[in-house]
């Protein structure tokens, strides 16, 4: 009689709990590569990501061997199905990226090299191992290119399990006889882990969506659907702390005679004006792809932040926006409102504090107001 431990392994649960820890470390390392923008060159990015991937999968395999010492299948072939599962889970979790399926190839080369070192070269064995690795790579290719479709149906995980099991069996069969009972056991193990991973990923995505909604509520101004003061201050701090944004410019504007609009037509009219201005500016920034972000700072005051843009360029952008607003028909309750904005623009190079930056651009806005309103001032 075959005991369940003979199929799953005596330390199966320990290994399953170990996988998220090691894979989590791998994702942290990948995030660090992205955070420090070490992946700007395609060749460098491939080397870094594939090396990171290989390093932590090798670490995982080493820990599996350390937990389950003396496996009859040897340290190269033992737990190959769990290693394949771990790699598959990485691709299930990873966001869609062009050609990401090729990052796993260096691992296959390393694995085959170690296999030859331990068992030597034999045509039949090599064909079995290479066939297993090829089938598994095709599974990865399908995961990368049809992830959305796969995630919709549990039956997809059954078919994935069949091919992952086939790949693992071909590798193991290159050196050992594998009874059918073990094949079925491995299939069940692969299917069970993939389904658990699918459920876990689904739950994580729900939590992430809830967190995203909460974060949006914290950073979005309810009236204008733009970023709020809190978000502006955080983004500005990030830029000041970053070494990758040597130059940026800021525009500060408010609505001319906004108090008169509120007093004459009511606060709902004022809300209407702020919404229309916000929607119009966001559309302009989106269409022109100029790295501009709009923030409502408070009342009728707004900031527009431009990364890696000179003050002259931003003044030209804001001139067009100011002109469009002054020429737009703002009609509220069949009444044509006279709406315009005054804008101050500053290029930020040496200022290192939030207060200094706001004071600098606020002075330029004051000059625009003093010069007659409905204009942009940059100095």
C-alpha positions as CSV (number, residue, x, y, z in Angstrom):
1,X,0.0,0.0,0.0
2,X,1.2,3.5,-0.8
3,X,1.1,6.0,2.0
4,X,0.1,9.6,1.4
5,X,3.6,10.7,2.6
6,X,5.2,8.6,-0.1
7,X,3.4,10.8,-2.7
8,X,3.3,14.2,-1.1
9,X,6.6,13.8,0.8
10,X,7.1,13.6,4.5
11,X,7.6,17.4,4.7
12,X,5.1,18.5,2.1
13,X,3.3,21.0,4.4
14,X,6.6,22.6,5.5
15,X,7.6,23.1,1.9
16,X,4.2,24.6,0.9
17,X,4.5,27.2,3.7
18,X,8.1,27.9,2.7
19,X,7.2,28.7,-0.9
20,X,5.4,32.1,-0.2
21,X,8.3,33.2,1.9
22,X,11.0,32.7,-0.7
23,X,8.8,33.9,-3.6
24,X,7.9,37.0,-1.5
25,X,11.6,37.7,-1.1
26,X,12.0,37.4,-4.9
27,X,9.2,39.9,-5.5
28,X,10.8,42.3,-3.0
29,X,14.1,42.1,-4.9
30,X,12.3,42.7,-8.2
31,X,10.6,45.8,-6.7
32,X,14.0,47.1,-5.6
33,X,15.3,46.8,-9.2
34,X,12.3,48.8,-10.4
35,X,12.4,51.3,-7.6
36,X,16.1,52.2,-8.3
37,X,15.3,52.1,-12.1
38,X,18.0,49.6,-12.8
39,X,15.9,48.1,-15.6
40,X,16.0,51.0,-18.0
41,X,18.2,49.1,-20.4
42,X,16.5,46.1,-21.9
43,X,19.6,43.8,-21.8
44,X,20.4,44.9,-18.2
45,X,16.7,44.4,-17.2
46,X,16.7,40.9,-18.6
47,X,19.9,39.9,-16.9
48,X,18.7,41.3,-13.5
49,X,15.2,39.9,-13.6
50,X,16.3,36.4,-14.9
51,X,19.2,36.3,-12.3
52,X,16.8,37.3,-9.5
53,X,14.3,34.7,-10.6
54,X,17.0,32.0,-10.9
55,X,18.6,32.9,-7.5
56,X,15.5,32.5,-5.5
57,X,14.3,29.4,-7.3
58,X,17.7,27.8,-6.6
59,X,17.4,28.9,-3.0
60,X,14.0,27.3,-2.8
61,X,15.3,24.0,-4.2
62,X,18.2,24.1,-1.8
63,X,15.8,24.5,1.1
64,X,13.6,21.7,-0.1
65,X,16.6,19.4,-0.2
66,X,17.7,20.5,3.2
67,X,14.3,19.8,4.7
68,X,13.9,16.4,3.0
69,X,17.5,15.0,3.1
70,X,18.2,11.6,1.8
71,X,15.4,11.6,-0.9
72,X,15.6,8.4,-3.1
73,X,15.2,10.6,-6.1
74,X,18.4,12.7,-5.5
75,X,18.8,16.4,-4.9
76,X,18.5,17.2,-8.6
77,X,15.2,15.5,-9.4
78,X,13.5,15.4,-6.0
79,X,10.6,17.9,-5.6
80,X,10.8,18.9,-9.3
81,X,7.0,19.1,-9.4
82,X,7.0,21.6,-6.5
83,X,9.7,23.7,-8.2
84,X,7.6,23.7,-11.3
85,X,4.5,24.7,-9.2
86,X,6.5,27.6,-7.6
87,X,7.6,28.9,-11.0
88,X,4.0,28.7,-12.3
89,X,2.7,30.6,-9.2
90,X,5.2,33.4,-9.9
91,X,3.8,33.7,-13.4
92,X,0.3,33.6,-12.2
93,X,1.0,36.5,-9.8
94,X,3.3,38.6,-12.0
95,X,1.7,41.5,-13.9
96,X,1.5,41.2,-17.7
97,X,4.9,42.1,-19.1
98,X,6.1,41.7,-22.7
99,X,8.4,38.6,-23.2
100,X,8.4,37.8,-19.4
101,X,8.2,34.1,-20.3
102,X,11.8,34.2,-21.4
103,X,13.1,35.1,-17.9
104,X,12.8,31.5,-16.9
105,X,15.1,30.1,-19.6
106,X,18.4,30.7,-17.8
107,X,17.0,28.5,-15.0
108,X,16.5,25.7,-17.4
109,X,20.1,26.0,-18.7
110,X,21.4,26.0,-15.1
111,X,19.3,23.0,-14.2
112,X,20.3,21.0,-17.3
113,X,24.0,21.8,-16.6
114,X,23.6,20.5,-13.0
115,X,21.7,17.4,-14.3
116,X,24.6,16.6,-16.7
117,X,27.1,17.2,-13.9
118,X,25.4,14.7,-11.6
119,X,24.2,12.0,-14.0
120,X,26.4,12.5,-17.1
121,X,25.3,12.7,-20.7
122,X,23.0,10.1,-22.2
123,X,20.9,10.8,-25.3
124,X,17.7,9.1,-24.0
125,X,17.9,10.8,-20.6
126,X,18.7,14.2,-22.1
127,X,15.8,13.9,-24.5
128,X,13.4,13.2,-21.6
129,X,14.7,16.1,-19.5
130,X,14.7,18.5,-22.4
131,X,11.2,17.4,-23.4
132,X,10.0,18.0,-19.8
133,X,11.6,21.4,-19.7
134,X,10.1,22.3,-23.1
135,X,6.6,21.2,-22.1
136,X,6.9,23.2,-18.9
137,X,8.1,26.3,-20.8
138,X,5.0,26.0,-23.1
139,X,2.9,26.0,-19.9
140,X,4.6,29.2,-18.9
141,X,4.0,30.7,-22.3
142,X,0.3,29.9,-22.1
143,X,0.2,31.4,-18.6
144,X,1.8,34.6,-19.7
145,X,-0.3,35.1,-22.8
146,X,-3.7,33.7,-21.7
147,X,-3.7,34.5,-18.0
148,X,-7.0,36.4,-18.1
149,X,-8.8,33.5,-19.7
150,X,-7.2,30.9,-17.5
151,X,-8.1,32.8,-14.3
152,X,-11.8,32.7,-15.2
153,X,-12.2,28.9,-15.2
154,X,-11.1,26.3,-12.6
155,X,-11.0,23.6,-15.4
156,X,-8.0,25.5,-16.8
157,X,-6.0,24.7,-13.7
158,X,-6.8,21.0,-14.3
159,X,-5.3,21.1,-17.8
160,X,-2.3,23.1,-16.5
161,X,-1.8,20.5,-13.8
162,X,-1.8,17.7,-16.4
163,X,1.0,19.3,-18.4
164,X,3.0,20.4,-15.4
165,X,2.8,16.8,-14.1
166,X,3.8,15.5,-17.5
167,X,6.8,17.8,-17.5
168,X,7.9,16.7,-14.0
169,X,7.4,13.0,-14.8
170,X,9.5,13.2,-17.9
171,X,12.4,14.7,-15.9
172,X,12.1,12.2,-13.1
173,X,11.6,9.3,-15.6
174,X,15.0,10.1,-17.2
175,X,16.6,8.4,-14.1
176,X,13.9,6.5,-12.2
177,X,10.9,4.3,-12.8
178,X,7.7,6.1,-11.8
179,X,4.6,3.9,-11.0
180,X,1.3,5.1,-12.3
181,X,0.0,5.6,-8.7
182,X,2.8,8.2,-8.1
183,X,1.9,9.9,-11.4
184,X,-1.7,10.3,-10.2
185,X,-0.6,11.4,-6.8
186,X,1.7,14.1,-8.3
187,X,-1.2,15.3,-10.5
188,X,-3.4,15.6,-7.5
189,X,-0.7,17.5,-5.6
190,X,0.0,19.9,-8.5
191,X,-3.8,20.5,-9.0
192,X,-4.4,21.1,-5.3
193,X,-1.6,23.6,-4.9
194,X,-2.5,25.5,-8.1
195,X,-6.2,25.7,-7.0
196,X,-5.1,27.0,-3.5
197,X,-2.8,29.5,-5.2
198,X,-5.7,30.6,-7.5
199,X,-8.0,31.1,-4.4
200,X,-5.2,33.0,-2.6
201,X,-4.5,35.2,-5.6
202,X,-8.3,36.0,-5.9
203,X,-8.5,36.9,-2.2
204,X,-5.4,39.1,-2.4
205,X,-6.8,40.9,-5.4
206,X,-10.0,41.6,-3.5
207,X,-8.0,43.0,-0.6
208,X,-5.9,45.0,-3.0
209,X,-9.0,46.4,-4.7
210,X,-10.5,47.4,-1.3
211,X,-7.2,49.0,-0.3
212,X,-7.1,50.9,-3.7
213,X,-10.6,52.2,-3.1
214,X,-9.7,53.4,0.4
215,X,-6.5,55.0,-0.9
216,X,-8.5,56.7,-3.7
217,X,-10.9,58.1,-1.2
218,X,-8.0,59.5,0.8
219,X,-6.3,61.1,-2.2
220,X,-9.1,62.2,-4.5
221,X,-11.1,65.5,-4.1
222,X,-14.8,64.5,-4.2
223,X,-16.0,67.6,-5.9
224,X,-13.6,67.8,-8.9
225,X,-12.4,64.1,-9.0
226,X,-8.8,65.4,-9.0
227,X,-6.0,64.7,-6.6
228,X,-6.2,66.6,-3.3
229,X,-3.8,68.6,-1.1
230,X,-2.6,65.5,0.7
231,X,-1.6,63.8,-2.5
232,X,0.1,66.9,-3.8
233,X,2.3,67.2,-0.8
234,X,3.2,63.5,-1.0
235,X,4.0,63.6,-4.7
236,X,6.1,66.7,-4.3
237,X,8.0,65.1,-1.4
238,X,8.7,62.1,-3.6
239,X,10.0,64.3,-6.4
240,X,12.2,66.2,-4.0
241,X,13.6,63.0,-2.6
242,X,14.1,61.4,-6.1
243,X,17.4,61.5,-8.0
244,X,15.6,60.9,-11.3
245,X,13.7,64.2,-11.5
246,X,16.4,66.9,-11.8
247,X,14.0,69.4,-13.1
248,X,10.3,70.1,-12.7
249,X,7.9,73.0,-12.9
250,X,4.7,73.9,-11.1
251,X,1.7,76.1,-12.0
252,X,-0.6,77.5,-9.4
253,X,-3.9,79.0,-10.5
254,X,-7.2,80.2,-9.0
255,X,-10.5,81.4,-10.5
256,X,-10.7,85.1,-10.9
257,X,-13.4,86.7,-8.8
258,X,-14.6,83.3,-7.6
259,X,-16.2,84.8,-4.5
260,X,-18.4,87.0,-6.8
261,X,-19.6,83.9,-8.7
262,X,-20.6,82.3,-5.4
263,X,-22.2,85.4,-4.0
264,X,-24.1,86.2,-7.3
265,X,-25.2,82.7,-8.4
266,X,-24.8,80.5,-5.3
267,X,-22.2,77.9,-4.2
268,X,-23.6,75.3,-6.6
269,X,-22.6,77.6,-9.5
270,X,-19.2,77.8,-8.0
271,X,-19.0,74.0,-7.7
272,X,-20.1,73.8,-11.4
273,X,-17.2,76.1,-12.4
274,X,-14.6,74.2,-10.5
275,X,-15.7,70.9,-12.0
276,X,-15.8,72.2,-15.5
277,X,-12.3,73.7,-15.2
278,X,-10.9,70.5,-13.7
279,X,-12.4,68.2,-16.3
280,X,-11.1,70.5,-19.1
281,X,-7.6,70.7,-17.8
282,X,-7.4,67.0,-17.1
283,X,-8.4,66.2,-20.7
284,X,-5.8,68.7,-22.0
285,X,-3.0,67.2,-19.9
286,X,-4.0,63.7,-21.0
287,X,-4.1,64.5,-24.7
288,X,-0.8,66.4,-24.8
289,X,1.2,63.7,-22.8
290,X,3.2,66.3,-21.0
291,X,3.6,64.6,-17.6
292,X,1.2,67.1,-16.0
293,X,-0.8,66.2,-12.8
294,X,-3.7,68.4,-11.5
295,X,-4.3,68.8,-7.8
296,X,-7.0,70.8,-5.9
297,X,-5.1,72.5,-3.1
298,X,-8.2,74.1,-1.5
299,X,-11.1,76.3,-2.4
300,X,-10.5,77.5,-6.0
301,X,-6.8,77.0,-5.9
302,X,-5.2,74.3,-8.0
303,X,-1.6,73.1,-8.6
304,X,-0.4,71.5,-11.8
305,X,2.9,69.7,-11.5
306,X,5.1,68.9,-14.5
307,X,8.0,66.5,-14.2
308,X,11.1,67.1,-16.3
309,X,9.5,70.2,-18.0
310,X,11.1,73.7,-18.1
311,X,9.3,76.8,-16.9
312,X,9.1,78.1,-20.5
313,X,7.4,74.9,-21.7
314,X,4.9,74.9,-18.8
315,X,4.1,78.6,-19.4
316,X,3.2,77.8,-23.0
317,X,1.0,74.9,-21.8
318,X,-0.7,77.1,-19.2
319,X,-1.2,79.9,-21.7
320,X,-3.2,77.5,-23.9
321,X,-5.2,76.3,-20.9
322,X,-5.9,79.9,-19.7
323,X,-7.0,80.9,-23.1
324,X,-9.3,77.9,-23.5
325,X,-11.0,78.6,-20.2
326,X,-11.5,82.3,-20.9
327,X,-13.1,81.4,-24.3
328,X,-15.3,78.6,-23.0
329,X,-19.0,79.2,-22.4
330,X,-19.8,78.3,-18.8
331,X,-23.6,78.1,-18.7
332,X,-25.3,77.5,-15.4
333,X,-29.1,77.5,-15.1
334,X,-29.3,79.2,-18.6
335,X,-26.9,81.9,-17.4
336,X,-23.6,82.6,-19.1
337,X,-20.9,83.0,-16.4
338,X,-17.8,85.1,-17.0
339,X,-15.0,82.7,-15.9
340,X,-11.2,83.1,-16.2
341,X,-8.1,82.0,-14.3
342,X,-4.9,83.6,-13.3
343,X,-1.8,81.5,-13.3
344,X,1.7,81.6,-11.7
345,X,4.4,79.3,-13.1
346,X,7.7,78.5,-11.5
347,X,10.6,76.2,-12.6
348,X,12.0,74.3,-9.6
349,X,15.7,73.6,-9.4
350,X,17.2,74.6,-6.1
351,X,14.3,74.8,-3.8
352,X,14.2,71.8,-1.4
353,X,11.2,72.4,0.9
354,X,7.5,72.4,0.3
355,X,7.1,75.9,1.8
356,X,9.8,77.4,-0.4
357,X,8.3,76.0,-3.6
358,X,4.8,77.1,-2.7
359,X,6.0,80.6,-1.8
360,X,7.9,80.9,-5.1
361,X,5.0,80.0,-7.3
362,X,2.5,81.9,-5.1
363,X,4.5,85.1,-5.7
364,X,4.1,84.6,-9.5
365,X,0.4,84.1,-9.1
366,X,0.2,87.3,-7.1
367,X,1.9,89.2,-10.0
368,X,-0.6,87.7,-12.5
369,X,-3.4,88.9,-10.3
370,X,-1.8,92.4,-9.9
371,X,-1.3,92.7,-13.6
372,X,-5.0,92.5,-14.4
373,X,-5.9,88.8,-13.9
374,X,-6.8,86.3,-16.7
375,X,-3.2,85.7,-17.6
376,X,-0.1,83.6,-16.9
377,X,3.0,85.0,-15.3
378,X,6.4,83.2,-15.2
379,X,9.7,84.6,-14.1
